[in-house]
Amino acid sequence: MARKPILAGNWKMHGSTAEAKALAGGLAAKVGQQTDRGVILGPPFTALATTLDAVKGTNIIVSAQNMHFEEKGAFTGEVSPTMLQDLGVTHVILGHSERREIFGETDELINKKVASALAHDLTAILCVGETLDQRDAGKTNDVVTGQVKAGLQGVTTAQAPKIILAYEPVWAIGTGRVATPEQAQDVHAAIRACVNGLGLPGDDIAILYGGSVKPDNVDGLMACPDIDGALVGGASLKVEDFTRIVEFQS
Ligand code: PEP
């Protein structure tokens, strides 16, 4: 099965509702009718409803950036999978390195979130990636495949269509230092082999690259056989830049 490219924006903690409306509305006009590639926007929780409204009638998908694994309860400040479903959200980013590093999320917690997302029919965008120290120590593939195995524990073949993976080397996120296409391709191939080794259909699962993707480097990355798309932070906040990324040429 040919994998459809996916270009996803992670807006992180940026944007008022007015800014979200302008950004999502601008992208809806520019790339809302794409059919040969998927376009995903990931606004903060407070802008999910506005963004969903702004992309109504287009093919653009809206994703949350995180969620709790429980449906409800005494979890002050958290948002549940059923709350996301209630809004009409279909995707959720899980295990972003900022969640792992700043908020102490473990592989075990992330796996609970993946399981919960799938149980609630949400597509999980599971992020993995190594630090610079780990790369320098030659541990990249071990670290990344370890995160993939832990994150996907218990996931079944029937659930695999609701999994998107994102390889995001921590040293490349928000730093302007992008992995070379060769570096990214090597890790993507290792991730795909790992997923196949788990008995899941690795050849059907999209693996996105994330880490300082910009209009001027997206084409080289997208030319790699195992890079199926991009998860984009900074450059997803500008209509023009993200449009060019969606319209990558390779
Ligand atoms: C990200 O937030 O997932 C990301 C890759 O950020 P940036 O594109 O800014 O490096």
Residues whose N, C-alpha, C, O or C-beta is under 5 A from the ligand:
A	BS01	PEP	N10 A172 I173 G174 T175 G210 G211 S212 V213 L231 V232 G233 G234
